[in-house]
Amino acid sequence: MDAHNYPVTHTDAEWKAKLTPEQYAVMRKHGTERPGSCALLHEHRAGSFTCAGCEQELFKADLKFESGTGWPSFNDPVPGSVDTTSDRSFGMVRTECHCSRCGSHLGHVFPDGPPPTGLRYCINGVALNFIPA
C-alpha cells in the first residue's frame, strides 16, 4: 500500500485475519481475481456495493453495467469513495482505484465505459460486499 494515511487502518496481521486469503491478495497486495469467478458479477438487484475491508459505500447498483470483461463494472463511484493512483505494473500505465477510507485495492478505471461518464470502473468482486435495497 502507499504511504497515504487512511481513516481506517489495520496492521498486516489484522488485515490477514479480517479478510479471506483471496481478498487479502487482491485488496492488500494489488492482485486480481480470475475473470468471471465472482458471484457479484451477476448481481442485478437494487442496492449498494461496499468495500469488503471497511464497509464504505462505493458504488450504487443502478450504475453497474455488463462490460463483458468478467469483472463487475460501474460507470461512476459514490462521490468521494474511490481514489485513484497511477499503476505502472506489467509494462503498461493504468489507473488503479482504491477505497478512499481504507486504501484497499479495488481494481482499475478505464476510459472506455458507457455514457454519461465514459468510464469503466473494473472492480474485483472479492473487494466488494453487496447490500440489497
Secondary structure as GFF3:
##gff-version 3
##sequence-region A 1 133
A	DSSP	alpha_helix	12	18	.	.	.	ID=ss1
A	DSSP	alpha_helix	21	27	.	.	.	ID=ss2
A	DSSP	three_ten_helix	39	42	.	.	.	ID=ss3
A	DSSP	beta_strand	47	51	.	.	.	ID=ss4
A	DSSP	beta_strand	57	60	.	.	.	ID=ss5
A	DSSP	three_ten_helix	61	63	.	.	.	ID=ss6
A	DSSP	beta_strand	64	65	.	.	.	ID=ss7
A	DSSP	beta_strand	73	74	.	.	.	ID=ss8
A	DSSP	beta_strand	82	87	.	.	.	ID=ss9
A	DSSP	three_ten_helix	89	91	.	.	.	ID=ss10
A	DSSP	beta_strand	94	99	.	.	.	ID=ss11
A	DSSP	beta_strand	105	110	.	.	.	ID=ss12
A	DSSP	beta_strand	120	123	.	.	.	ID=ss13
A	DSSP	three_ten_helix	125	127	.	.	.	ID=ss14
A	DSSP	beta_strand	128	132	.	.	.	ID=ss15
###
